[in-house]
Amino acid sequence: MNHFIFWALGLSTLWVGLKLFDDEVILIVSIFVGVGFILAGLIAAPLLLQIPIEIASVLALFNVCMQCIQRGDRS
């Protein structure tokens, strides 16, 4: 159950970093710390939870890549 704590810390760090900080260095550091917490939560999660999350993230990334390809000028 500690993976939920890591995810909550990561998402709250990302939210606070994006909403409160205007300085670029602090914003970048808060994003790295938030992503680190989220990855630690994913590592601590059971395997039956890791696999669907990884599949969903690959599908979301594939969708974003296909939209970028469709918008690009291929001539």
Secondary structure, DSSP 4 states (H G I P E B T S, - for coil): -HHHHHHHHHHHHHHHHHHH--SHHHHHHHHHHHHHHHHHHHHHS-HHHHHHHHHHHHHHHHHHHHHHHHHS---
